[in-house]
Amino acid sequence: MAKDPYRYFRIEAREIVEALSQGILELESRPASRDARQEVDRLLRASHTLKGAAGVVGQEGIAKLAHRLEELLAPYARAEDAASREPIGALLGIVDAVAAALSTLGTADAAPPLRPEASGEPREPSTIEKTVESVRLDLLEVDGVLASIADVVARLTSSRVASASGGGLARAELAVRDVEAWLGAARRAPDPSSLDWDAIVGTVERLRAELHVEREDLAGALEAAERRAREALEDARRLRLLPAETLFAELARAARDAAAADAGAPGVPPRPVEVETAGGSIRLDARVLGLLRDALLQLVRNAIAHALEPEAERRRAGKPVAGRIAIRFELRGARAVVTCRDDGRGIDLAALRAAVVAGGLAEEHAARGMDVGALVRLGMLRGVTTRASATALAGRGVGLQVVGTVVERLRGALAVRTEPGQGTEFELDVPVSMTAASALVVEAGDVAATIPLDAVVRTARIAADDVARSPEGDAISEAGSAVSFASLARVLRLPDDASVRREAWTAVLLEIGGARAAVGVDRILGVANEVVLPLPAPLVADAIVVGASLDGQGDPRLALEPRALVAAVCRLPGGPRADAAPVVKSVLVVDDSLTSRMLERTILEAAGYDVTTAASAEEALEIARGRTFALFVVDVEMPGMSGFEFVALTRSDPVLSATPAVLVTSRAAPEDRRRGLEAGARAYIVKGEFAEGEFLDAVRRLVG
Amino acid sequence: MSESEVARRVRELAETFDRSFASPARVREDDGRPGLAVRVGGDPYLLFLEGLSSVSRKKAIVPLPGGSSAQLGVSGIRGALVGVFSLPALLGYDVALARISWLAVAGGARPVALAFEGLDGQVVVPPSSVAAAPSSARRHVSGLAHLAGEPSARGVLDLGSMLARIAAVAGGE
């Protein structure tokens, strides 16, 4: 197969065409600003580069187009030349002509058209296959793949693998030869008993041990190499992922072209339309993005043809003159959600119903019961239109069919919301097997997690006192208003949530779909653009966790879904108050009677105390010196040191005296009671009168 | 032991030794099935190697909100995400995560890791040493293996039954 002589020119020229298209649209939106002057300079440089590159590969036609573009751009650089400027449409027409020439480059002999067509006729959507033939690669990502592969190679040639395959296994082989030689000698030996069996057995044992070590080393090295090879594979797959912003320039251009075409008469300036975009950093598989592009082009054209009112009508309705189309990409777990919202007149439901009925798609009574979503979805089956006469842009009903085909091919869903006079929103929701988005990497407890950066407003260090506690839910103050707050550990239901007694958090303020909340994390590990893999079956998780990525060590980082996260934080009731933290109090029970020990232990544990027991005062002293207790519960009569002595001794100890002591005894005489209290006991409970309630009351009085 | 017997034994040893290097590991049915002698909830069990793809020391297990009590979380094993489930919990024991030390990965195309506390070793179990499990046996125990030198029998774990249970619980049963 002949080498493609235009391979690199095609890549460069396509990038220049895209930049030119975007820059010219920018120029149209801000013709008189200082930025515009810089934009013109950039455009002139790009045109010049294109002219030079085309000349190098002998594409004189494209070089002439680039030269013509330079001529048309020049008056835009100087205010005094404003009168001699050609309309923006002419500039765009030249860019289109270059794009058309590039598309046939090397595949046909047809020369590119030298005269641009500036009719404003919308270009037909190219087929999906055509859009994903090639993708532009971020050099950093290519470097990442190369680094991963280099790492695999390094691991496979590492000292561990080398020593196993070289040194260790060679030694094992030598040992086997020794054994072979001995066994050969044994076969020939007239007297087998003269053989050195200890040496043979010893060698075999060493051999086995050596092989074991080598096997473990080799397995470890190979496992690490396998892990890195998988990572390299993921990195390579990621190259198929394209940022959504790749489409934005084309969508803006389509909106302009559609507005120009809808203007009717040639030469009439196009209606002003603003295209707002969001979520451009979200990366999707090139095939998915290609299909979404086709659907979005149709939705944008539909919005201009059907939804956005003429200027006069918009003025009467009190709307800005420029119609607004907002396109947003968003990841919701393993699904990509793309919305296209306009601020036009809304869908004429009566007209749509009539069109559906007229098209034979539903009976009149059935159509009456359908909402806008159902009617639109039905309309997708067979093109329906509410427009009385078809124009170049719309009215043939083809647009909806294209959207329907895309949704079907991506196994997605379409939702439609419309409000008369306010606008319409189309929401395409499609599953994606692999996504990547810039994400904040945070840590809560031992768990690392990622939160899409699109949903992060900001992060801030907050003290425990900054959290307003209430039974309905905790909150922090953000720009004067209360925002629901919870620790991420609590939201993730992590065991041993240490956040209760924390003094400070790093709060991550989230906002998505108009809802806000803040989560407290232990620390922020950085920002990463990671490939999120769905959780494999049969794992089950709350909607907050939609998948995980793998960190440098191959350990999972949970991928959090911001909508579900915000909803979960807002739903949580107030967390435990720091000052009411359930601190478990420790009690040391000292009694030589097993029954008494166990009875007291049972009562205390049932009341929530942590109980340690000792069968003698001596044992108790030893235990008490090893750790701190909130209370000593001590029997009086014990072999060896008595309870009185234990209490007196601990009262005179500078450390142990901090722990109050209670005496529990069968001696009810007043002098015993007095003696106990004199020794320093804080309470004296008589076993004969032993009542659970009284016992616990005494304990609670002393330690809470 | 006569001279010829010694020579024969030595020859057998040498041949066995050579064979073990020359041919891939294989076990004849009548020699028994290879298995792992494991500790679950402090008790001895046996897990046959068939159906397992790897056994490794415990890696970081990241807990997930939700799921059954047997679901411990997700681990990264050889560059892939793998669900980790507690063998003790599947058998009805209550064992703290901190005591878990080993992961046995099962399940082929959709791997599942089963976590347990101790690995006593690798054994070859002759068919004759496996008896039917008594009716009082814990769930997922399909038989009792009497291994040479061990005072008590090991419960033979039914991998298929455990994987089916995990899948059923995940499916909402």
Contacts between the chains, C-beta under 8 A, distances in Angstrom:
chain1	res1	chain2	res2	distance
A	176	B	17	7.3
A	176	B	21	7.5
A	179	B	14	7.7
A	179	B	17	7.2
A	180	B	14	7.0
A	183	B	10	5.5
A	183	B	11	7.7
A	183	B	13	7.2
A	183	B	14	4.6
A	186	B	6	7.8
A	186	B	7	7.0
A	186	B	10	5.0
A	187	B	7	6.2
A	187	B	10	7.0
A	187	B	11	6.9
A	192	B	3	5.9
A	192	B	6	4.8
A	192	B	7	6.7
A	192	B	10	7.6
A	223	B	56	7.8
A	223	B	78	6.1
A	226	B	78	5.0
A	226	B	79	6.6
A	227	B	76	7.7
A	227	B	78	5.3
A	227	B	79	4.1
A	228	B	79	7.2
A	229	B	79	7.1
A	230	B	78	6.6
A	230	B	79	2.7
A	230	B	80	6.3
A	231	B	79	5.5
A	233	B	79	7.9
A	234	B	79	7.6
A	446	B	60	7.7
A	446	B	62	7.9
A	447	B	62	5.5
A	447	B	63	7.0
A	448	B	62	7.7
A	491	B	65	7.5
A	492	B	63	7.5
A	492	B	65	5.0
A	493	B	63	8.0
A	493	B	65	4.6
A	494	B	63	6.4
A	495	B	63	7.3
A	533	B	81	5.4
A	535	B	64	7.4
A	535	B	74	6.5
A	535	B	81	6.6
A	535	B	83	7.5
A	536	B	80	7.8
A	536	B	81	5.4
A	536	B	82	6.7
A	536	B	83	5.9
A	536	B	110	6.3
A	536	B	111	7.6
A	537	B	83	7.7
A	537	B	110	6.0
A	537	B	167	7.6
A	537	B	170	6.6
A	538	B	83	6.2
A	538	B	110	7.9
A	538	B	112	6.9
A	538	B	166	5.3
A	538	B	167	4.9
A	538	B	169	7.6
A	538	B	170	3.4
A	538	B	171	7.4
A	539	B	64	6.5
A	539	B	67	6.7
A	539	B	71	6.7
A	539	B	74	6.1
A	539	B	83	4.0
A	539	B	170	7.1
A	540	B	64	7.5
A	540	B	66	5.5
A	540	B	67	4.1
A	540	B	68	7.2
A	540	B	71	6.5
A	540	B	169	7.9
A	540	B	170	5.1
A	541	B	64	4.0
A	541	B	65	6.1
A	541	B	66	4.9
A	541	B	67	6.3
A	542	B	64	7.7
A	542	B	65	4.3
A	542	B	66	4.3
A	544	B	65	6.2
A	545	B	64	5.6
A	545	B	65	6.5
A	545	B	66	8.0
A	547	B	81	7.9
A	548	B	62	7.2
A	548	B	74	5.9
A	548	B	81	5.5
A	550	B	76	4.7
A	550	B	79	6.6
A	550	B	81	7.4
A	551	B	76	8.0
A	553	B	60	7.9
A	553	B	76	7.9
A	554	B	59	7.8
A	554	B	76	4.3
A	554	B	77	7.9
A	554	B	78	7.8
A	554	B	79	6.0
A	555	B	59	6.9
A	555	B	60	4.3
A	555	B	62	7.2
A	555	B	75	7.5
A	555	B	76	5.1
A	556	B	60	7.5
A	556	B	62	4.8
A	556	B	74	5.0
A	556	B	75	6.7
A	556	B	76	5.1
A	556	B	81	6.0
A	557	B	62	7.9
A	558	B	62	6.2
A	558	B	64	7.3
A	558	B	74	7.9
